[in-house]
Amino acid sequence: MRKKILSIILLVTLSISGCGLSSSKGSSSTTTGNGVKILFTYSQEEGNAFRDTLAEGAQEYASSVGAVADCVYPENSLETQIEQIKTAKSQGYSAIMCIPEDASTARQLEAAAGDLPIIFCNNSPDASTLKEDKYIYCASDEGVAGKLQAEFILNMFSSKDEINVVLLKGLDGHAATVGRTKTLKEDLKASGKKINYVFEDFADFDTNTAREDVNFLISKGKKFDLIVCNNDAMARGAIQACQDNNINLKDMPILGVDATQDGCQAILDGEMVFTVYQPAAPQGAEAAKAAIELAKGGTISNFESLSSDKLHLWVPFESVDASNAKNYLN
């Protein structure tokens, strides 16, 4: 179903490396690749397999229809990413997939691409920078993840009028951070319960940062009912902090997003109660399918995942708890 590829750290270079293959629950092979080459530029994140799994889904779909998806890693450098995109056409690529280093620079990335279409993934540019059948964003609707977390929390604490929450957010300004946090807060507030955010900070989607934050909270004697995280990597850090302090995880609900292998196993082990499956491989497959279609001068207007504004491809989130976590393990 999904296979974690080896983490590859490259020097700033335009040399190309294959992403690796894995099966996915992505789109069926309805688009003929006809030798189309896609350049996928994204930075890998230590301890977070989501982007690599997305890349695997893209390459598997591309391969299944006769296309190629190659990866380059800008190592968190916007300048490198721009250069990678700028030279793509001269290297034989006819479409770009991109997780932007900074979503606010989408117009710079588009200018670098020239006449090549771009499918943005995982970090959403402003809709004003997108263009029908040219610059598209493919992901899951981040707001849904926050809503699903809120729904689970309200069911779990249905008998309580007041909930003390620790909220660990991802990168400041990242689309996932903004979307997941906004709807989580809105839906908790709409419940009429008193919601106290005992601690709220950016832990940058990082396990170690989350662990440090929760250890700090506990050392200060803060009391809270649960820990809500924007992703599973931070949830893992929260679990570790609770274990550091001999806190019984059965008494401390921890929620994440992404349904990583570690996250699902943590649920089965009773260390976490809830996550949201963000279908990384299917996202990659759908993005690759769109990239191939646009590379051939076609349209994605008939894609079932296409939003009403024709600028977004939405791949649905799915709730994951103890009742179904095993279904998301390899």
C-alpha positions as semicolon CSV with decimal commas, in nm:
position;residue;x (nm);y (nm);z (nm)
1;M;0,000;0,000;0,000
2;R;0,264;0,251;0,101
3;K;0,640;0,204;0,133
4;K;0,875;0,453;0,297
5;I;1,164;0,538;0,068
6;L;1,513;0,597;0,198
7;S;1,588;0,954;0,302
8;I;1,829;1,104;0,052
9;I;2,016;1,423;0,132
10;L;2,158;1,587;-0,180
11;L;2,393;1,880;-0,217
12;V;2,255;2,183;-0,400
13;T;2,245;2,036;-0,746
14;L;2,023;1,987;-1,045
15;S;2,108;1,618;-1,074
16;I;1,805;1,394;-1,077
17;S;1,718;1,105;-0,841
18;G;1,429;0,858;-0,869
19;C;1,164;0,881;-0,599
20;G;1,112;0,509;-0,552
21;L;0,796;0,312;-0,606
22;S;0,512;0,191;-0,393
23;S;0,154;0,088;-0,454
24;S;-0,118;0,337;-0,365
25;K;-0,491;0,384;-0,357
26;G;-0,458;0,661;-0,615
27;S;-0,634;0,733;-0,941
28;S;-0,691;0,459;-1,193
29;S;-0,465;0,474;-1,499
30;T;-0,685;0,659;-1,746
31;T;-0,428;0,905;-1,883
32;T;-0,166;0,785;-2,131
33;G;0,177;0,919;-2,043
34;N;0,335;0,890;-2,387
35;G;0,685;0,950;-2,250
36;V;0,593;1,263;-2,049
37;K;0,861;1,363;-1,797
38;I;0,758;1,534;-1,472
39;L;1,001;1,713;-1,243
40;F;0,896;1,698;-0,878
41;T;1,079;1,943;-0,651
42;Y;1,032;1,918;-0,276
43;S;1,236;1,919;0,044
44;Q;1,238;1,604;0,251
45;E;1,166;1,635;0,625
46;E;1,347;1,419;0,878
47;G;1,103;1,204;1,073
48;N;0,811;1,287;0,843
49;A;0,749;1,035;0,565
50;F;0,443;1,209;0,421
51;R;0,619;1,391;0,137
52;D;0,819;1,086;0,037
53;T;0,501;0,878;0,029
54;L;0,336;1,144;-0,189
55;A;0,635;1,126;-0,423
56;E;0,609;0,748;-0,439
57;G;0,244;0,773;-0,537
58;A;0,331;1,019;-0,813
59;Q;0,604;0,801;-0,957
60;E;0,400;0,484;-0,941
61;Y;0,111;0,644;-1,127
62;A;0,343;0,801;-1,384
63;S;0,518;0,469;-1,444
64;S;0,186;0,287;-1,484
65;V;0,092;0,508;-1,780
66;G;0,432;0,533;-1,949
67;A;0,547;0,861;-1,796
68;V;0,837;0,942;-1,564
69;A;0,839;1,144;-1,240
70;D;1,187;1,244;-1,122
71;C;1,262;1,416;-0,791
72;V;1,502;1,690;-0,693
73;Y;1,545;1,814;-0,338
74;P;1,606;2,187;-0,284
75;E;1,707;2,134;0,079
76;N;1,479;2,412;0,206
77;S;1,631;2,664;-0,035
78;L;1,388;2,874;-0,238
79;E;1,670;2,983;-0,467
80;T;1,758;2,622;-0,543
81;Q;1,395;2,534;-0,608
82;I;1,357;2,823;-0,850
83;E;1,671;2,716;-1,036
84;Q;1,550;2,356;-1,055
85;I;1,222;2,470;-1,210
86;K;1,392;2,722;-1,440
87;T;1,610;2,453;-1,600
88;A;1,341;2,184;-1,617
89;K;1,236;2,243;-1,977
90;S;1,593;2,235;-2,107
91;Q;1,632;1,897;-1,935
92;G;1,335;1,753;-2,121
93;Y;1,059;1,798;-1,863
94;S;0,712;1,902;-1,976
95;A;0,540;1,950;-1,638
96;I;0,632;2,044;-1,282
97;M;0,511;1,907;-0,951
98;C;0,615;2,125;-0,660
99;I;0,586;2,148;-0,284
100;P;0,672;2,517;-0,252
101;E;0,945;2,615;-0,009
102;D;0,735;2,927;0,049
103;A;0,379;2,927;-0,084
104;S;0,380;3,307;-0,104
105;T;0,639;3,286;-0,384
106;A;0,413;3,093;-0,621
107;R;0,435;3,363;-0,887
108;Q;0,814;3,340;-0,884
109;L;0,792;2,965;-0,929
110;E;0,544;3,007;-1,214
111;A;0,771;3,262;-1,383
112;A;1,061;3,019;-1,352
113;A;0,853;2,744;-1,515
114;G;0,788;2,948;-1,828
115;D;0,520;2,772;-2,029
116;L;0,530;2,451;-1,826
117;P;0,224;2,369;-1,610
118;I;0,274;2,333;-1,234
119;I;0,083;2,111;-0,995
120;F;0,144;2,243;-0,645
121;C;0,117;1,996;-0,356
122;N;0,111;1,996;0,026
123;N;0,164;2,372;0,073
124;S;-0,110;2,578;-0,087
125;P;-0,043;2,902;-0,274
126;D;-0,308;3,171;-0,263
127;A;-0,591;3,096;-0,504
128;S;-0,517;3,420;-0,688
129;T;-0,191;3,266;-0,812
130;L;-0,361;2,957;-0,956
131;K;-0,493;2,930;-1,310
132;E;-0,732;2,684;-1,470
133;D;-0,552;2,406;-1,658
134;K;-0,215;2,568;-1,586
135;Y;-0,137;2,617;-1,216
136;I;-0,330;2,375;-0,993
137;Y;-0,318;2,280;-0,626
138;C;-0,364;1,911;-0,543
139;A;-0,407;1,802;-0,181
140;S;-0,673;1,722;0,075
141;D;-0,887;2,008;0,204
142;E;-0,697;2,093;0,524
143;G;-1,003;2,235;0,694
144;V;-1,167;1,892;0,692
145;A;-0,886;1,749;0,906
146;G;-0,950;2,008;1,177
147;K;-1,322;1,940;1,164
148;L;-1,269;1,568;1,207
149;Q;-1,041;1,625;1,505
150;A;-1,299;1,858;1,664
151;E;-1,576;1,604;1,608
152;F;-1,374;1,333;1,782
153;I;-1,289;1,560;2,076
154;L;-1,648;1,670;2,127
155;N;-1,766;1,310;2,127
156;M;-1,494;1,207;2,372
157;F;-1,568;1,496;2,608
158;S;-1,943;1,512;2,554
159;S;-2,010;1,512;2,928
160;K;-1,772;1,799;3,004
161;D;-1,861;2,166;2,980
162;E;-1,498;2,280;2,990
163;I;-1,196;2,134;2,808
164;N;-0,831;2,225;2,866
165;V;-0,642;2,185;2,540
166;V;-0,276;2,176;2,440
167;L;-0,247;2,265;2,072
168;L;0,074;2,193;1,881
169;K;0,073;2,358;1,541
170;G;0,290;2,302;1,235
171;L;0,500;2,558;1,051
172;D;0,383;2,916;1,088
173;G;0,194;3,015;0,772
174;H;0,189;2,666;0,621
175;A;-0,143;2,583;0,455
176;A;-0,188;2,270;0,665
177;T;-0,124;2,460;0,987
178;V;-0,368;2,736;0,898
179;G;-0,648;2,514;0,766
180;R;-0,635;2,246;1,034
181;T;-0,609;2,492;1,322
182;K;-0,881;2,726;1,199
183;T;-1,157;2,468;1,163
184;L;-1,057;2,283;1,480
185;K;-1,098;2,603;1,681
186;E;-1,414;2,710;1,504
187;D;-1,591;2,381;1,561
188;L;-1,481;2,351;1,924
189;K;-1,603;2,705;1,988
190;A;-1,934;2,639;1,812
191;S;-2,002;2,353;2,053
192;G;-2,078;2,602;2,331
193;K;-1,825;2,439;2,564
194;K;-1,560;2,648;2,735
195;I;-1,235;2,575;2,553
196;N;-0,916;2,677;2,734
197;Y;-0,597;2,666;2,529
198;V;-0,354;2,596;2,810
199;F;-0,068;2,602;2,560
200;E;-0,060;2,680;2,188
201;D;0,254;2,713;1,980
202;F;0,423;2,620;1,655
203;A;0,617;2,295;1,684
204;D;0,697;2,300;1,312
205;F;0,561;1,948;1,238
206;D;0,870;1,825;1,425
207;T;0,883;1,539;1,678
208;N;1,168;1,675;1,889
209;T;1,021;2,025;1,911
210;A;0,686;1,885;2,022
211;R;0,855;1,669;2,283
212;E;1,043;1,970;2,421
213;D;0,724;2,179;2,433
214;V;0,524;1,920;2,623
215;N;0,811;1,847;2,862
216;F;0,829;2,220;2,933
217;L;0,455;2,235;3,001
218;I;0,467;1,944;3,239
219;S;0,768;2,089;3,422
220;K;0,565;2,406;3,482
221;G;0,283;2,207;3,638
222;K;0,030;2,289;3,366
223;K;-0,286;2,078;3,372
224;F;-0,462;1,977;3,052
225;D;-0,715;1,723;2,926
226;L;-0,569;1,637;2,587
227;I;-0,303;1,722;2,329
228;V;-0,407;1,806;1,973
229;C;-0,140;1,812;1,703
230;N;-0,145;1,928;1,341
231;N;0,039;1,609;1,241
232;D;0,145;1,267;1,364
233;A;0,514;1,354;1,393
234;M;0,431;1,610;1,663
235;A;0,190;1,366;1,824
236;R;0,479;1,122;1,850
237;G;0,679;1,389;2,032
238;A;0,389;1,447;2,271
239;I;0,373;1,073;2,339
240;Q;0,744;1,066;2,417
241;A;0,711;1,361;2,656
242;C;0,429;1,189;2,843
243;Q;0,640;0,877;2,868
244;D;0,934;1,088;2,991
245;N;0,714;1,202;3,278
246;N;0,542;0,870;3,353
247;I;0,203;1,000;3,242
248;N;-0,039;0,718;3,163
249;L;-0,131;0,765;2,798
250;K;-0,469;0,605;2,861
251;D;-0,545;0,918;3,066
252;M;-0,400;1,164;2,814
253;P;-0,570;1,159;2,472
254;I;-0,335;1,261;2,191
255;L;-0,457;1,340;1,841
256;G;-0,266;1,383;1,517
257;V;-0,312;1,406;1,141
258;D;-0,168;1,207;0,847
259;A;-0,219;0,846;0,962
260;T;0,150;0,769;0,921
261;Q;0,264;0,416;0,997
262;D;0,395;0,536;1,334
263;G;0,068;0,717;1,405
264;C;-0,152;0,419;1,326
265;Q;0,068;0,186;1,529
266;A;0,055;0,430;1,821
267;I;-0,325;0,411;1,812
268;L;-0,317;0,031;1,813
269;D;-0,068;0,043;2,102
270;G;-0,298;0,271;2,303
271;E;-0,058;0,567;2,290
272;M;-0,273;0,787;2,069
273;V;-0,648;0,801;2,016
274;F;-0,708;0,958;1,677
275;T;-0,551;1,067;1,352
276;V;-0,675;1,166;1,010
277;Y;-0,561;0,979;0,702
278;Q;-0,422;1,228;0,458
279;P;-0,393;1,009;0,150
280;A;-0,037;1,097;0,049
281;A;0,009;0,836;-0,223
282;P;-0,335;0,905;-0,379
283;Q;-0,255;1,278;-0,371
284;G;0,068;1,210;-0,556
285;A;-0,111;0,991;-0,808
286;E;-0,379;1,252;-0,872
287;A;-0,119;1,528;-0,907
288;A;0,084;1,320;-1,151
289;K;-0,227;1,237;-1,351
290;A;-0,307;1,609;-1,378
291;A;0,052;1,698;-1,465
292;I;0,056;1,444;-1,747
293;E;-0,275;1,567;-1,887
294;L;-0,165;1,931;-1,883
295;A;0,179;1,846;-2,023
296;K;0,001;1,708;-2,330
297;G;-0,201;2,027;-2,368
298;G;-0,515;1,869;-2,231
299;T;-0,763;1,969;-1,961
300;I;-0,844;1,841;-1,614
301;S;-1,202;1,969;-1,634
302;N;-1,337;1,612;-1,620
303;F;-1,145;1,511;-1,305
304;E;-1,386;1,400;-1,032
305;S;-1,161;1,560;-0,768
306;L;-1,171;1,904;-0,932
307;S;-1,322;2,180;-0,719
308;S;-1,592;2,414;-0,843
309;D;-1,336;2,692;-0,898
310;K;-1,138;2,452;-1,123
311;L;-0,817;2,542;-0,939
312;H;-0,798;2,265;-0,678
313;L;-0,795;1,886;-0,680
314;W;-0,926;1,758;-0,346
315;V;-0,848;1,404;-0,230
316;P;-1,068;1,325;0,075
317;F;-0,940;1,286;0,431
318;E;-1,050;0,984;0,639
319;S;-1,094;0,947;1,016
320;V;-0,872;0,688;1,186
321;D;-0,915;0,553;1,540
322;A;-0,878;0,222;1,721
323;S;-1,160;0,069;1,517
324;N;-0,984;0,097;1,181
325;A;-0,618;0,193;1,235
326;K;-0,501;-0,154;1,133
327;N;-0,644;-0,094;0,786
328;Y;-0,389;0,182;0,728
329;L;-0,081;-0,022;0,811
330;N;0,130;-0,172;0,533
